[in-house]
Amino acid sequence: MASYDVIVIGSGPGGYVCAIRCAQLGLKTACVEGRETLGGTCLNVGCIPSKALLHASHQLHEAQHNFVKMGLIAENPIVDWTKMQNYKKDVIEGNTKGIEFLFKKNKIDWLKGWGSIPALGKVEVAGELHIAKHIIIASGSEPSSLPGIKIDEKIVVSSTGALELDKIPTKMVVIGAGVIGLELGSVYARLGVDVEVIEFLDQITPGMDGEVQKTFQRILKKQGLKFTMGAAVQSVSTKNKTATVTYVKRKKETEHQVEADVVLVATGRKPYAAGLGLEALGIEMTKSGQIQTDANYATSASGVYAIGDAIEGPMLAHKAEDEGMAIAEILAGKAGHVNYNVIPGVIYTHPEVSSVGNTEDQLKEQGRDYKVGKFSFVGNGRAKANFASEGFVKILADKNTDRILGAHIIGPMAGDLIHEICVAMEFGAAAEDLARTCHAHPTYSEAVREAALACGNGAIHS
């Protein structure tokens, strides 16, 4: 019976980062993982493989549409789906093996198998009992579905199945216009698939800045994605390797059907805590099925903590990572902290979309007196040279103090550009601080400076 200071259940971004930080702070640490590889959903069947396919399909798009403009003359490129899948697997393996190396480097024990907590201070894995002063649940999440839909991962698929299709379909229906649906929908649209997105709401990407939403949907339509908005999916049936999606247009209350080779159910994710034994421990849950924690990630059971997708907040890998580091520092007697007001969100389509802080709608609801600085990538020399001038940078600042309250970017490298604004917000910077910071030319980042200038006397290049 092994004894540890900390046992982390789950090796996703929250779990493995937490385990490494615990070990770095001198705590004897083990991590429980039932998969054959470390990394959880993100590295194995989520963030990393989807980015590999997004990258590959974007290169195809560039070859088809922009190479000839640059004098790169080649025969029409073709897709070898098997090789593309092998490339994706190589990317996954490189990342998961990297975590194995980090575990060995930091002397973290990998307890292989699915874990449960039979009693306080005890974790059972594959029939073996282990003792821990502290237990951290980082069990992550799983795809959620809708009533009337049975996912078989062949014809009706979750994001997991969509990453591993046997062949490229002719027609795909995506249920849900959120991040996962639009990213994977973009992949297959670039590969020549007829993609139709069916969304219950009247706007895509719920919670996003309204102006970005409209621009984003317009760009995706130009890329070939079709949208059916305000539609409630009733059922999905399959027959002879064909799926039929039945939905009702909410405003007209009319029923419609559409057939497809593959239906991707991208209606969000839900916390995964099966088999942990939380109920027997008396651990309190939220109404949404998340584990209830206090400000220090402690559950209602002594010595048991939870982080990441298993608790409240945005289901983002980097949010889980920050919580993993914070709880490790708290357990080591330090001041672990996460600033939830400065957690960026990114959609990895092309163009990318990113955001941090408040939207205009939120500021209006709060009654804040704010100003908007906006700059289009059309005025950015680097973006024009790279055929990437669609989109804009938008910075929201307090009208009286000039403090940055939020930012929203749609355009090239948006997921990277957002971070200088995150750093600025972390330090309580004003828009003028960004505007007075010299930015290299020619770079995409100049668009951020121009948007900051637009919060003051005006942008230079618009």
ZISUL-V658766 format. One record per pair of residues at least 4 apart in sequence whose C-alpha atoms are under 6 Angstrom apart, sorted by the first residue. I is the first residue (numbers start at 1). GAP is how many residues later the second one is. If there is no record, write none. Layout:
BEGIN
I;GAP / I;GAP
END
This chain:
BEGIN
1;128 / 1;129 / 2;128 / 3;127 / 3;128 / 3;129 / 4;24 / 4;25 / 4;128 / 5;22 / 5;23 / 5;127 / 5;128 / 6;23 / 6;126 / 6;128 / 6;129 / 7;22 / 7;23 / 7;24 / 7;128 / 8;23 / 8;127 / 8;128 / 9;22 / 9;23 / 9;128 / 9;129 / 10;5 / 10;22 / 10;23 / 10;128 / 10;129 / 11;4 / 11;5 / 11;22 / 11;27 / 11;28 / 11;29 / 12;4 / 12;27 / 12;28 / 13;4 / 13;304 / 13;308 / 14;4 / 14;294 / 14;306 / 14;307 / 14;310 / 15;123 / 17;304 / 18;306 / 18;307 / 21;304 / 22;5 / 22;306 / 23;4 / 23;6 / 29;79 / 30;78 / 30;79 / 30;80 / 31;79 / 31;80 / 32;79 / 33;79 / 33;80 / 34;78 / 34;79 / 34;80 / 38;58 / 39;4 / 39;57 / 41;4 / 41;5 / 42;4 / 42;5 / 43;5 / 45;115 / 46;4 / 49;39 / 51;4 / 52;36 / 53;4 / 54;133 / 57;130 / 57;133 / 62;4 / 63;4 / 67;5 / 68;4 / 68;5 / 93;4 / 103;4 / 103;5 / 113;12 / 113;13 / 114;11 / 115;9 / 115;10 / 116;7 / 116;8 / 116;160 / 117;5 / 117;6 / 117;159 / 117;160 / 121;10 / 121;11 / 121;12 / 122;8 / 122;9 / 123;6 / 123;7 / 124;4 / 124;5 / 134;169 / 135;169 / 136;168 / 136;169 / 136;170 / 137;169 / 138;169 / 140;132 / 140;169 / 140;170 / 141;129 / 141;130 / 141;131 / 141;168 / 142;127 / 142;128 / 142;130 / 143;126 / 144;124 / 144;125 / 144;126 / 148;87 / 149;86 / 149;87 / 151;5 / 151;6 / 152;4 / 153;4 / 153;8 / 155;107 / 156;106 / 156;107 / 157;4 / 157;5 / 157;107 / 158;106 / 158;107 / 169;92 / 170;23 / 171;22 / 171;23 / 171;89 / 171;90 / 172;23 / 172;88 / 172;90 / 172;91 / 173;22 / 173;23 / 173;24 / 173;90 / 174;23 / 174;89 / 174;90 / 175;22 / 175;23 / 175;90 / 175;91 / 176;5 / 176;22 / 176;23 / 176;90 / 176;91 / 177;4 / 177;5 / 177;22 / 177;27 / 177;28 / 178;27 / 179;168 / 181;4 / 181;85 / 182;4 / 183;166 / 188;5 / 189;4 / 189;6 / 195;30 / 196;29 / 196;30 / 196;31 / 197;30 / 198;30 / 199;30 / 199;32 / 200;30 / 200;31 / 200;32 / 201;29 / 202;27 / 202;28 / 209;150 / 212;4 / 220;5 / 221;4 / 230;19 / 230;20 / 231;17 / 231;18 / 231;19 / 232;15 / 232;16 / 233;13 / 233;14 / 234;12 / 234;13 / 235;11 / 236;8 / 236;9 / 237;6 / 237;7 / 238;4 / 238;5 / 242;18 / 242;19 / 243;16 / 243;17 / 244;14 / 244;15 / 245;12 / 245;13 / 246;10 / 246;11 / 247;8 / 247;9 / 248;5 / 248;6 / 248;7 / 249;4 / 249;5 / 271;38 / 271;39 / 278;5 / 279;4 / 283;17 / 283;18 / 284;8 / 285;4 / 285;5 / 285;6 / 285;7 / 286;4 / 286;6 / 290;20 / 290;21 / 291;19 / 291;20 / 293;4 / 293;5 / 293;6 / 294;4 / 297;8 / 297;9 / 298;7 / 299;5 / 299;6 / 307;4 / 307;16 / 308;12 / 309;6 / 326;10 / 326;11 / 329;5 / 329;7 / 330;4 / 330;5 / 330;6 / 341;16 / 342;15 / 344;11 / 344;12 / 345;9 / 345;10 / 346;7 / 346;8 / 346;69 / 347;5 / 347;6 / 348;4 / 351;60 / 351;61 / 352;58 / 352;59 / 352;62 / 353;56 / 353;57 / 353;61 / 354;54 / 354;55 / 354;60 / 354;61 / 355;52 / 355;53 / 356;50 / 356;51 / 357;48 / 357;49 / 358;4 / 358;47 / 358;48 / 363;5 / 369;30 / 370;27 / 370;28 / 370;29 / 371;25 / 371;26 / 371;28 / 372;23 / 372;24 / 372;83 / 373;21 / 373;22 / 373;78 / 373;79 / 373;81 / 373;82 / 374;19 / 374;20 / 374;77 / 375;17 / 375;18 / 375;76 / 376;16 / 377;12 / 377;14 / 377;15 / 378;11 / 379;82 / 382;60 / 382;61 / 383;5 / 383;6 / 384;4 / 384;5 / 388;24 / 390;21 / 391;19 / 391;20 / 392;17 / 392;18 / 393;16 / 394;13 / 394;14 / 395;12 / 396;9 / 396;10 / 396;11 / 397;5 / 397;6 / 397;7 / 397;8 / 398;4 / 398;5 / 402;28 / 402;29 / 403;26 / 403;27 / 404;26 / 404;27 / 409;5 / 424;5 / 425;4 / 431;21 / 434;15 / 435;14 / 435;17 / 435;18 / 439;7 / 450;9 / 453;5 / 453;6 / 454;4 / 454;5
END
